[in-house]
Amino acid sequence: MSKSYKIAALAVLLAAAPLAANTVTFKMSYFIPTMKSDFWDTEFENMSFARSNFQNTSFGLAYELFLTREISFVVGLETYSRTKGAFYKGYVGYTIDYEDWAFPDLYEGEFTPQHSLYTSITPIQFSLKVVPFGRRMKLIPYVGAGAGIYFWSLRMQGDMIDFSDEYYYYDDVYNEDVPVYPIYIVDAMEGRNFGRISFGGHVFGGIMFPIANRLTLDAEFKLSFAKGKMSEAFTGFAPLDLGHYQISVGINYWF
């Protein structure tokens, strides 16, 4: 099935879900990507990025259908994106004969090599949710797990130092060869248009607190795990880690 047909099928599914739902949930989350793959290791080693730079708020919507008194089926949609710029650690840039080169930062440099990263993850998740003590309590704990479809994108814009192509510049002052590397301008992206598609799983747990006849507040912790194959722009890397933690608060409306 082509990507456009998959997207259309998912749109129909999400549009039809409220017709069968017993509960609808609106939530806001603090989204913490795990970033445990070699692409991220390379970026954090060479750039001034920190993992905390890519943490951000996200928003979600979920529909829940009761199957029994204790078990329900949940369809949820989340949105997350983040853009962050950083500079190369330990290097400065010079332009020599119309070409840009990265020198060690013991030199003053003419410019600072830097680039930005844009990343987005939009999971559509299908879960079984278990409410072990029923839904007629002052505090309603629950746990659950499931699988999901992940639409994701990754984009790099700016300078890229090619550390695989080493040259030497003879320094007349220090009387020694200095290792230098070419700098290229890049605009590389994985997942144009709707993004690339991957599959993964998740587990979660939380508590609901009734505040009115048909309303409950919801606090939840979720761990999601997925990998995205890099094949369009970032060849040579292992699959990208799309995993993340979410700490969420929300409000549930019971039909």
C-alpha positions as a Markdown table, in Angstrom:
| # | Residue | x | y | z |
|---|---|---|---|---|
| 1 | Met | 0.0 | 0.0 | 0.0 |
| 2 | Ser | 1.4 | 3.4 | -0.9 |
| 3 | Lys | 2.1 | 6.1 | 1.7 |
| 4 | Ser | -0.8 | 8.3 | 0.5 |
| 5 | Tyr | -3.3 | 5.4 | 0.9 |
| 6 | Lys | -1.9 | 4.6 | 4.4 |
| 7 | Ile | -2.3 | 8.2 | 5.5 |
| 8 | Ala | -5.9 | 8.3 | 4.1 |
| 9 | Ala | -6.8 | 5.1 | 5.9 |
| 10 | Leu | -5.5 | 6.4 | 9.2 |
| 11 | Ala | -7.4 | 9.7 | 8.7 |
| 12 | Val | -10.6 | 7.8 | 8.2 |
| 13 | Leu | -9.9 | 5.7 | 11.3 |
| 14 | Leu | -9.3 | 8.8 | 13.5 |
| 15 | Ala | -12.3 | 10.5 | 12.1 |
| 16 | Ala | -14.5 | 7.5 | 12.8 |
| 17 | Ala | -13.2 | 6.8 | 16.3 |
| 18 | Pro | -15.4 | 9.3 | 18.2 |
| 19 | Leu | -18.5 | 7.6 | 16.9 |
| 20 | Ala | -17.6 | 4.5 | 18.9 |
| 21 | Ala | -15.8 | 6.1 | 21.8 |
| 22 | Asn | -16.9 | 6.1 | 25.4 |
| 23 | Thr | -14.2 | 8.6 | 26.5 |
| 24 | Val | -12.3 | 11.4 | 24.8 |
| 25 | Thr | -9.1 | 12.7 | 26.3 |
| 26 | Phe | -7.2 | 15.9 | 25.6 |
| 27 | Lys | -3.7 | 16.0 | 27.0 |
| 28 | Met | -0.5 | 18.0 | 27.2 |
| 29 | Ser | 2.8 | 16.2 | 27.7 |
| 30 | Tyr | 6.4 | 16.9 | 28.4 |
| 31 | Phe | 8.2 | 15.0 | 25.6 |
| 32 | Ile | 11.7 | 13.6 | 26.4 |
| 33 | Pro | 13.4 | 11.9 | 23.4 |
| 34 | Thr | 15.8 | 9.1 | 24.4 |
| 35 | Met | 18.1 | 9.6 | 21.4 |
| 36 | Lys | 20.1 | 6.4 | 21.7 |
| 37 | Ser | 21.5 | 5.9 | 18.2 |
| 38 | Asp | 24.7 | 6.6 | 16.4 |
| 39 | Phe | 23.4 | 9.7 | 14.6 |
| 40 | Trp | 22.6 | 11.4 | 17.9 |
| 41 | Asp | 25.9 | 10.1 | 19.5 |
| 42 | Thr | 27.8 | 11.8 | 16.7 |
| 43 | Glu | 25.9 | 15.1 | 17.0 |
| 44 | Phe | 26.3 | 15.3 | 20.8 |
| 45 | Glu | 30.0 | 14.4 | 20.5 |
| 46 | Asn | 30.8 | 17.1 | 17.9 |
| 47 | Met | 28.2 | 19.8 | 18.5 |
| 48 | Ser | 27.2 | 22.0 | 21.4 |
| 49 | Phe | 23.8 | 20.3 | 21.5 |
| 50 | Ala | 22.5 | 18.7 | 24.7 |
| 51 | Arg | 19.8 | 16.1 | 24.9 |
| 52 | Ser | 17.7 | 18.5 | 27.1 |
| 53 | Asn | 17.7 | 20.9 | 24.1 |
| 54 | Phe | 15.3 | 18.6 | 22.3 |
| 55 | Gln | 12.8 | 18.2 | 25.1 |
| 56 | Asn | 9.6 | 20.0 | 24.5 |
| 57 | Thr | 5.9 | 20.1 | 25.2 |
| 58 | Ser | 3.5 | 18.1 | 23.0 |
| 59 | Phe | -0.2 | 17.8 | 22.6 |
| 60 | Gly | -2.4 | 14.7 | 22.2 |
| 61 | Leu | -5.9 | 13.4 | 21.6 |
| 62 | Ala | -7.2 | 9.9 | 22.5 |
| 63 | Tyr | -10.4 | 8.0 | 22.1 |
| 64 | Glu | -11.3 | 5.1 | 24.5 |
| 65 | Leu | -13.8 | 2.3 | 23.9 |
| 66 | Phe | -14.8 | 0.2 | 26.9 |
| 67 | Leu | -14.6 | -3.5 | 26.2 |
| 68 | Thr | -15.3 | -4.7 | 29.7 |
| 69 | Arg | -15.5 | -3.0 | 33.2 |
| 70 | Glu | -11.8 | -3.2 | 33.5 |
| 71 | Ile | -10.4 | -3.3 | 29.9 |
| 72 | Ser | -10.7 | -0.7 | 27.1 |
| 73 | Phe | -9.2 | -0.1 | 23.7 |
| 74 | Val | -7.5 | 3.3 | 23.1 |
| 75 | Val | -6.6 | 5.1 | 19.9 |
| 76 | Gly | -4.3 | 8.1 | 20.5 |
| 77 | Leu | -2.5 | 10.7 | 18.4 |
| 78 | Glu | 0.5 | 12.8 | 19.6 |
| 79 | Thr | 2.4 | 15.6 | 18.0 |
| 80 | Tyr | 6.0 | 16.7 | 18.8 |
| 81 | Ser | 8.6 | 18.8 | 17.0 |
| 82 | Arg | 11.7 | 20.7 | 17.9 |
| 83 | Thr | 14.3 | 22.9 | 16.0 |
| 84 | Lys | 17.6 | 23.7 | 17.6 |
| 85 | Gly | 20.9 | 25.2 | 16.4 |
| 86 | Ala | 24.4 | 24.5 | 17.7 |
| 87 | Phe | 28.1 | 25.1 | 16.8 |
| 88 | Tyr | 30.9 | 22.6 | 16.3 |
| 89 | Lys | 33.0 | 22.1 | 19.5 |
| 90 | Gly | 36.7 | 22.8 | 19.2 |
| 91 | Tyr | 36.7 | 24.2 | 15.6 |
| 92 | Val | 36.6 | 27.5 | 13.8 |
| 93 | Gly | 36.1 | 28.2 | 10.1 |
| 94 | Tyr | 38.3 | 29.9 | 7.5 |
| 95 | Thr | 37.6 | 30.6 | 3.8 |
| 96 | Ile | 40.7 | 29.8 | 1.7 |
| 97 | Asp | 40.6 | 30.1 | -2.1 |
| 98 | Tyr | 36.7 | 30.2 | -2.0 |
| 99 | Glu | 36.5 | 27.0 | 0.0 |
| 100 | Asp | 35.6 | 26.7 | 3.7 |
| 101 | Trp | 37.8 | 24.8 | 6.1 |
| 102 | Ala | 37.6 | 23.8 | 9.8 |
| 103 | Phe | 40.7 | 24.6 | 11.9 |
| 104 | Pro | 41.3 | 23.8 | 15.6 |
| 105 | Asp | 39.9 | 26.5 | 17.8 |
| 106 | Leu | 43.4 | 27.5 | 19.0 |
| 107 | Tyr | 43.0 | 29.8 | 16.0 |
| 108 | Glu | 40.8 | 32.8 | 16.0 |
| 109 | Gly | 38.8 | 31.9 | 12.9 |
| 110 | Glu | 36.7 | 33.9 | 10.5 |
| 111 | Phe | 33.4 | 32.3 | 11.3 |
| 112 | Thr | 31.9 | 29.6 | 13.6 |
| 113 | Pro | 30.8 | 26.4 | 11.8 |
| 114 | Gln | 27.3 | 25.5 | 12.9 |
| 115 | His | 24.0 | 23.9 | 11.8 |
| 116 | Ser | 20.5 | 23.4 | 13.0 |
| 117 | Leu | 18.5 | 20.2 | 13.5 |
| 118 | Tyr | 14.7 | 19.9 | 13.1 |
| 119 | Thr | 13.1 | 16.7 | 14.3 |
| 120 | Ser | 9.4 | 15.7 | 14.5 |
| 121 | Ile | 7.6 | 12.6 | 15.7 |
| 122 | Thr | 3.9 | 12.0 | 15.3 |
| 123 | Pro | 2.8 | 8.6 | 16.7 |
| 124 | Ile | -0.6 | 7.1 | 16.2 |
| 125 | Gln | -0.9 | 4.5 | 19.0 |
| 126 | Phe | -3.3 | 1.6 | 19.6 |
| 127 | Ser | -3.5 | 0.3 | 23.2 |
| 128 | Leu | -5.2 | -2.0 | 25.6 |
| 129 | Lys | -5.8 | -0.2 | 28.9 |
| 130 | Val | -6.5 | -2.0 | 32.1 |
| 131 | Val | -8.3 | -0.4 | 35.1 |
| 132 | Pro | -7.8 | -3.2 | 37.7 |
| 133 | Phe | -10.0 | -1.7 | 40.4 |
| 134 | Gly | -12.8 | -0.4 | 38.2 |
| 135 | Arg | -13.8 | 3.1 | 37.4 |
| 136 | Arg | -16.0 | 3.9 | 40.5 |
| 137 | Met | -13.2 | 5.1 | 42.8 |
| 138 | Lys | -12.0 | 8.5 | 44.0 |
| 139 | Leu | -8.6 | 7.7 | 42.5 |
| 140 | Ile | -8.6 | 5.4 | 39.4 |
| 141 | Pro | -5.2 | 3.8 | 38.6 |
| 142 | Tyr | -4.6 | 2.2 | 35.2 |
| 143 | Val | -1.8 | 0.5 | 33.2 |
| 144 | Gly | -1.6 | -0.4 | 29.5 |
| 145 | Ala | 0.5 | -1.2 | 26.5 |
| 146 | Gly | 0.2 | -1.4 | 22.7 |
| 147 | Ala | 1.7 | -0.7 | 19.3 |
| 148 | Gly | 1.9 | 2.4 | 17.1 |
| 149 | Ile | 2.6 | 3.9 | 13.7 |
| 150 | Tyr | 5.2 | 6.7 | 13.8 |
| 151 | Phe | 5.5 | 9.5 | 11.2 |
| 152 | Trp | 8.8 | 11.2 | 11.6 |
| 153 | Ser | 11.2 | 13.7 | 10.0 |
| 154 | Leu | 14.8 | 14.8 | 10.5 |
| 155 | Arg | 16.4 | 17.8 | 8.8 |
| 156 | Met | 19.9 | 19.3 | 9.0 |
| 157 | Gln | 20.6 | 22.8 | 7.7 |
| 158 | Gly | 23.9 | 24.7 | 7.8 |
| 159 | Asp | 27.6 | 23.7 | 8.0 |
| 160 | Met | 28.8 | 20.1 | 8.0 |
| 161 | Ile | 32.5 | 19.3 | 8.8 |
| 162 | Asp | 33.6 | 16.2 | 6.9 |
| 163 | Phe | 35.9 | 14.5 | 9.4 |
| 164 | Ser | 36.5 | 11.6 | 7.0 |
| 165 | Asp | 38.5 | 13.9 | 4.6 |
| 166 | Glu | 41.5 | 15.1 | 6.5 |
| 167 | Tyr | 44.1 | 17.6 | 5.1 |
| 168 | Tyr | 47.1 | 19.3 | 6.6 |
| 169 | Tyr | 47.8 | 23.0 | 6.7 |
| 170 | Tyr | 51.4 | 24.1 | 7.3 |
| 171 | Asp | 51.6 | 26.8 | 10.0 |
| 172 | Asp | 54.6 | 29.0 | 9.5 |
| 173 | Val | 54.3 | 30.4 | 13.1 |
| 174 | Tyr | 54.3 | 27.0 | 14.8 |
| 175 | Asn | 56.3 | 25.2 | 12.1 |
| 176 | Glu | 54.0 | 22.2 | 12.1 |
| 177 | Asp | 51.2 | 20.6 | 10.1 |
| 178 | Val | 47.8 | 21.4 | 11.4 |
| 179 | Pro | 44.9 | 18.9 | 10.6 |
| 180 | Val | 42.0 | 20.7 | 8.8 |
| 181 | Tyr | 38.7 | 19.5 | 7.4 |
| 182 | Pro | 36.5 | 20.7 | 4.6 |
| 183 | Ile | 33.2 | 22.4 | 5.5 |
| 184 | Tyr | 30.1 | 21.8 | 3.2 |
| 185 | Ile | 26.8 | 23.6 | 3.2 |
| 186 | Val | 24.0 | 21.0 | 3.7 |
| 187 | Asp | 20.2 | 20.9 | 3.6 |
| 188 | Ala | 19.5 | 17.2 | 4.2 |
| 189 | Met | 16.1 | 15.8 | 5.2 |
| 190 | Glu | 14.7 | 12.4 | 6.0 |
| 191 | Gly | 10.9 | 12.3 | 5.6 |
| 192 | Arg | 9.7 | 15.0 | 3.3 |
| 193 | Asn | 5.9 | 15.8 | 3.1 |
| 194 | Phe | 4.2 | 13.6 | 5.6 |
| 195 | Gly | 7.4 | 12.0 | 7.0 |
| 196 | Arg | 8.8 | 8.6 | 7.0 |
| 197 | Ile | 6.8 | 5.7 | 8.5 |
| 198 | Ser | 8.0 | 3.4 | 11.3 |
| 199 | Phe | 6.4 | 1.0 | 13.8 |
| 200 | Gly | 7.0 | 0.6 | 17.5 |
| 201 | Gly | 5.5 | -0.1 | 20.9 |
| 202 | His | 4.7 | 1.6 | 24.2 |
| 203 | Val | 3.8 | 1.0 | 27.8 |
| 204 | Phe | 2.1 | 3.4 | 30.2 |
| 205 | Gly | 0.5 | 3.9 | 33.6 |
| 206 | Gly | -1.4 | 6.6 | 35.3 |
| 207 | Ile | -4.2 | 7.8 | 37.6 |
| 208 | Met | -7.6 | 9.4 | 36.8 |
| 209 | Phe | -9.2 | 11.7 | 39.4 |
| 210 | Pro | -13.0 | 12.4 | 39.0 |
| 211 | Ile | -13.9 | 16.1 | 39.2 |
| 212 | Ala | -17.5 | 16.0 | 37.9 |
| 213 | Asn | -20.1 | 13.5 | 36.7 |
| 214 | Arg | -18.5 | 13.1 | 33.3 |
| 215 | Leu | -15.1 | 14.6 | 33.8 |
| 216 | Thr | -11.8 | 13.2 | 35.2 |
| 217 | Leu | -8.3 | 14.7 | 35.4 |
| 218 | Asp | -5.6 | 12.4 | 34.1 |
| 219 | Ala | -1.9 | 12.1 | 35.0 |
| 220 | Glu | 0.2 | 9.6 | 33.0 |
| 221 | Phe | 3.7 | 8.4 | 32.3 |
| 222 | Lys | 4.4 | 6.6 | 29.0 |
| 223 | Leu | 7.5 | 5.0 | 27.5 |
| 224 | Ser | 7.5 | 4.6 | 23.7 |
| 225 | Phe | 10.1 | 2.8 | 21.6 |
| 226 | Ala | 10.7 | 2.7 | 17.8 |
| 227 | Lys | 13.4 | 2.9 | 15.2 |
| 228 | Gly | 13.4 | 4.7 | 11.9 |
| 229 | Lys | 15.5 | 3.6 | 8.9 |
| 230 | Met | 17.8 | 6.3 | 7.6 |
| 231 | Ser | 18.0 | 6.0 | 3.8 |
| 232 | Glu | 17.1 | 9.3 | 2.1 |
| 233 | Ala | 19.7 | 11.8 | 3.2 |
| 234 | Phe | 21.7 | 10.3 | 6.1 |
| 235 | Thr | 23.2 | 7.1 | 4.7 |
| 236 | Gly | 25.7 | 5.1 | 6.7 |
| 237 | Phe | 23.9 | 5.5 | 10.0 |
| 238 | Ala | 22.0 | 2.9 | 12.0 |
| 239 | Pro | 18.2 | 3.3 | 12.4 |
| 240 | Leu | 17.3 | 6.5 | 14.2 |
| 241 | Asp | 16.1 | 6.2 | 17.8 |
| 242 | Leu | 12.5 | 7.5 | 17.9 |
| 243 | Gly | 11.9 | 6.4 | 21.5 |
| 244 | His | 10.7 | 8.8 | 24.1 |
| 245 | Tyr | 9.3 | 9.4 | 27.6 |
| 246 | Gln | 6.1 | 11.4 | 28.2 |
| 247 | Ile | 4.8 | 12.9 | 31.4 |
| 248 | Ser | 1.3 | 14.0 | 30.6 |
| 249 | Val | -1.7 | 15.7 | 32.2 |
| 250 | Gly | -5.1 | 15.8 | 30.6 |
| 251 | Ile | -8.8 | 15.9 | 31.0 |
| 252 | Asn | -11.2 | 13.1 | 30.1 |
| 253 | Tyr | -14.8 | 13.5 | 29.0 |
| 254 | Trp | -17.0 | 10.4 | 29.5 |
| 255 | Phe | -20.0 | 10.1 | 27.1 |
